[in-house]
Amino acid sequence: MASFAKAVLRPVAGASRGAVLSRSALPSAARFVHMTADSTSLASPTSIHDIKPTETFTTQLSPESFKAHLLSEDQLPSLEVETSKEHLVKLYEEMVKMRRMEMAADQLYKQKLIRGFCHLAIGQEAVAVGMESGMKPSDKLITAYRCHPYTVQRGGTIKSVIAELFGREAGISKGKGGSMHMFTPTFFGGNGIVGAQVPVGAGIAFAQQYMNTQDAVFSMYGDGASNQGQVFEAFNMAKLWNLPCVFVCENNKYGMGTSAERSSMNTKYFTRGDVIPGLQVNGMDVLAVHQATEWASKYTLAGNGPLILEMVTYRYGGHSLSDPGTTYRTRDEIASMRSSSDPIQGLKTKILEWSVTDEGSLKKIDKAAKEEVDQAVEEAKQSPEPAVKDLWTDIYYKGTEPDWMRGREKEEIHRYR
């Protein structure tokens, strides 16, 4: 079977801009960077078999890893990525853990231990893990509802995510937020309203500028939110005020059950900021994501103003767990992406090819990740549900509550002081 990554680059004979796209139409050549996960090569030295785990060496990204908009050649991120054996193994370990966590959530939802909305990121692990690797610890991030891996990467724990999905006290939002509302000191959610987090991200960037923190803000949204008016309003304000904001379109090709081609006139999302520069990134290669993110943080903090990144990725499952994900795309398409462009398998191939470590060590990492997630699930199950009195907490920021608050009926009064 031909690689899906090659298929998206193959020109469609006789296609015109005005051609009607079929329901299952695949993206055409000019739109995307390639999406292979194992195209990075060793640059220097050509063999790393004998170097120490923490010793750095240089890898070479494929020239097709990035596409630019309003950026000169000397402004682009380098295709040479400095890394180490320890770093590569850590990236692999984190991606495996994120997938195991999401797979566990899938099963727990089907067992009816998780209720309500639940949007998983299986297949998109390179974006969350690569971005965390490239960001400064103090940089800020806000995203939409496919947020579980970002929560863990930004300082949460697997247990706190699973417990939140269960609605238990040990959850990262004390069991009161659920799948779409998770937060850490540098992660502002987890937001359930499509596109609404983008202007909030611009506001967080304004706060960083105002307080002179020298921290970048990554304001994320999906291709399905890209046509929201508030997204363009945020672009305008960010550029007007030259905010240190990196807008990130996590393009997994489908907004719910609608392909990008059927919803958007311009599907080159990295070009949609008008005068704001943009960069399209191979979101299936964790090293490409790392490099683009690190570069973007430095770019915007150097006083260049906002930037748009488009992470081209792919989700294996449906939009949410109520969506089978196969009514608007073929099973062959999904299988082809899994076999040709899986981010975890792609990095694993390079780790073994470069003799970073052996297959036995990677199997131990796989086993440890499963055990960690299994343990987190069991501990989350033991956590109690929030007490009824906790309904009155966290409505206001601690210390700013009014003297009292009314409940559902006028006789139902809670006094804070």
N, C-alpha and C positions, 0 to 999 in steps of 0.2 A: 504494500500500500504506500502510495506517495506520501511524503511528509506533509502535514498540514502547514508547517512553517514555510515549506517551499510553495505550497498551493496559494498562500496569501500573497506571495510575491510574483506569481505567474500572471502576466497581463491577460486580460480577457479580450479575445479577438473581436474587433468591431464594436467594442463597448463605447457608448457615448455618455456624456454627462446627463443627458436627459432620458436615458434608458430606464424603463420600469424594472425595479428589482423584485425578484421573486421572494416569496416568504422565507425561503431557506438560503437566500443568496449569501455567498461568502465574500469577505472584503477583498478588494482588488489591489493590484500591485503597488500603486503609488502611495497608498495610505499609510502603510505601517513599516516600522523597523522590522527586522526579522524576529521571530519568537523562539528560536532554538535556545535551549538551556545549557548547551555544552560546547559552545563555539569559542570560548576563551582558550588561549594557548599560553604556554610559558614563554617569557621574553628573556629574562636574565636572572639567574643562570639557566642554562638549558636543562640542567638536571639538579634537583633539589634533594636527592635521596639522602645525602649525608649532612644536610644542614640542620641546625637545632630547631626545635618547635617554635621558639619565639623569634628566630632570625627572619628578617624580612627578605622577600624576593619580589620580582616584578612579573606580573601576568599581562597579557595583551588581549584586550577585548576585540571582538570583531568590528570592523569599520561600519557594519550595519547595526550596531548597538544603539546609535543615536541619530535623530534627525533634528535639525535646528530651524528656528524661525526668528529672524531679526537678531541673529547672533553671528559675529564674525568668526572666522576660523580660529583666531587666537583667543577667543572668549570661551570656546567649547571645553567641556571636561576632557581631560587626557584619556586616551584609550589604554594607557599603561596604568595598571592598578597595583599599588604596593600592598602586599598581604603577607601572611605567614602561615605555617602549617597549623598553628594553634588557632588562628583566625578562621581558616577554612573549616576546620573541624567544628568550631563553635557555631558557624553559620549553618552547617549541616545539622548539628544537634538541635538548634533552635527551630529550624524548619520541620524536623521530624516531630518535635514536641508539639508544635502548633497544629500539625496535621492530626496527630493522635488525639489532642484535645478536641478538635472539631469533629473527628470521627466518633469520639465518645459522646459528644453532645447530640450527634445524629441518632445514635442508638438510644440514648436516654429520652429523647423526644418521642421516638417511636414506642418506647415503653410507657409513655405518658407521665414520666417523672418531670419533664419540662413542658410547660404549657405556654400558650401565646405565640408571639412572633419569635422566630429564630432563624437568622441569616448566617450561613456558614461560608468560610473562605477557603475551602479545600481546592487546591490548585493555585491559589494566589499567595502562597506562603513567602515567596521571594520578595514580594513588595513590602510586607510588614517587617520581615527580618532584615532585608537589605536596607530599608530606610532607617531602622533603629541603629544599624551598624554605622551608617553614614552621618547620622545626626549627632550633635553635641548633647550630652546628658541634660543640659538646661534648656535646649530648644523645646518649643511647644508644638503639640499636634492636636488637631481636632478632625473627626471624621463622621461618617454617617452611621448606619446601623450594622454594617458588617464589621464589627469592631473587636471581636474577642481576641485575636492575635495582637492587635495594637495595645490592648489593655495589659496583657502580660509583658509585652516588650517594653512598655513604658513604666514598668515598676509593679504591676499587679502580680498575682500568683495564679496558677492553674486552679488551685482549690477555690480561690476567691471568685473566679469567673464561674466555675461550675456551681458553687453555692448560690451565686447570684441568679443563675438560670433556674435553680431550684426554688428561689424565693426564700432563702434561709439567712439567719443572722450573720453567718460567716461570709456572706457575699460581700463583694467589694463596695456595693451601695447598701449594705445591711439588709439585702433581700427585698428592697423596695423599688429597685430600678428595673431589674430584669435584663433581658438580652441587649437592649438598645441603649441602656443608660448606665455606663460604667466610666469611672473617672479615677485619675491619679493626679498628683501635684503638677505633672507636666502633660497630662492627657485630659482633654476637655470633652471627652465623649466621642462616640456613642450618642447620636441624635436621631430621633425618629421621623422628623419632618423632612421630606425630600428637599435637599439644597439649602435648608435653613442654617446649617452649620457654617456655610461659606462666609456670609457677612459677619458671623460671630468670630470666625477665624481672623478676618480683617480687623475686627475690633481688638482682638487679643494682640495682633501685630501693632496696632496703634498704641496699646498699653506698653508694649516693649519699647517702642520708639520714645514714648513720653517719659518712661522711667529710665531710658538709656541703659537697658540691660545687656545689649549686644547678644540677644537671642533671636533666632529666626523662628517663624511660625509656619507650620505646614498645614494648610487648610485643604482638606481632602473632600472629594465628591466623586460620584460615579458618572459614567457616560449617560445614564438615565436622568441625572439631575442637570446635565449640561445646558439645557435650554431654559432653565428657570431664570426669570428676570432678575431675581435677587443675586444670582451668580454674577451677572454682568454689572449690576450696581456695585457689587463688592470689588470687581476688577477696576471700575472707574475710580472709586474712592481710594483704593490702594495705590493706584498710579498717580492720582492727583496729589496725594500726600507722601508719595514715595515710601510706602511702608515696607518693612522687612518681612514680606509675606510671600511664601511659595505656595501657589495654588496647585494642587495635585489632582488631576483627573485619573482615577483608577478605572481604566477602560477595560472591562471584562467582556466587551462585545455586545452585551445584551442588557437593556434596561427592563427589568422584570422579564416579560416574554417578547420584548420587541427589539429586533436587531438595530444597531446604530444606523444602518443604511435606511431603515424605514422611518426613523424618527428625526434624523438630523440632516439638514441641507449640507453642512460642512462637517465631515466626520474626522477632520484633522484637528482634534481638540486642542492641541498645543499651539495652534495658530489663531485661536478664537479670542485672544485678548486684545485685538486691535494693535495698539502700539506697545503692548507688553511682550517682551521676548518669550519664546517657548522652546521646550526641548521634549521630543518624543523619545521614550526609553524602552528598551526590551525588558519588560517586567517579568519575564520568566528566567532571567539570568540574575542571580542574587548579587554577583559582583558588579554588573552594570547598574543595578539599582543602588548599591552602596556608593559607587563612584558618582553617579548623578546627584544623589542626595547630599553627599559631602560637598560637592562643588556648588550645589544650589544654596546651601546654607552660607557658604563663604561669599558667594556672588551677591546675595541680597544684603548681607551684613556689611559689604564693602560700599554701601551707599548707592547701589544700582537700582534700588526699588524692587517692585514685585516681579515675579517670574511664574510661568506656567510650565509644569511638568505633566506629561501624559504617560502614565505607566501602562503599557499595553500588556494585558494579562488575560487570564481565562479561568472561569469557575467551572468545576466539573459537575457540581450539583445544580439544583434549581435556584431560582431567586431566593426562595426561602424553603423551609421544609414542607410547606404545603404545595410546593410546585415540583412536579416530577422532573422538569427540565428537559423533556424530550418531545414536547408538542410543537415547539418552534425551532428545533434543530434536530439533526439526525444523531442516532446513537453512534454511527460511524465517525461523525465529526468529533464527538467527545472522546471516543476510543483513540482516534488519530492523535489528538492533542496529548492524551495521557502517554501514549507510546513514544511520541517524538519530541515533546517539549516539556516534560514534567520537570519542575525546578529542583526537586530533591534528587531525582535520578540523574539529572544533568550535572549537578555538583558532585554527586557520588562518583560518576564516571571520571570526572577530572581528578578527584582526590586519589582514586586508584591509579589512574594513568600517570599521575605525577609522583606516585609513591609517597604521598603525604602520610598515609597510614595504610594498614592492610584491611581486607574485607572482614576479618574476624573482629577487629576493633570497631568497625562500623556496625556490625551486628550487635555488639555489646551496647552501643549507643541506642540502637533501635529498641533493644530489650529494656534498657534502663528508662527510655522515654515512655514505653508502655506501662512499666511498673509505676513510674511517677504519676502518670495520669490516672491509672487504676486506683492508686492510693488516695489521690486528691478527690476522686469521685466518692470513695467510701467515707472519707472524712467529711465531705460536704453533706452526705446523706445523714450523718450523725448530728449535724448542726440543727438547732431548733428553729421553728418559724419565728419571725419577729413578734414581740408581745403587742397586744392591742394598744398599750400606752405609747408605743413607738409611732403610731399614726400621727401623733402630735409633734414629733421631732423632725428636724431637718426641713421644715417648711420655710423657715427663715435662717439666715446665717446665724450661727450660735452667738448669743449675746445681743442680738438685734430684735428679738421677738417682742410683740406687743404685750400688754399686761394680760390679755386674755384672748381667746379665739372661740368662735361659735362652731359647733359641729353641724350635722345634717338638720337638726331641729333646734329651735331657739332655747330649749331647756338644756341642750347638750353643750356645756361650757367647759373649756379647759383653761385653767389659769397658770400662767408661766411664772408669775411672781405675786 
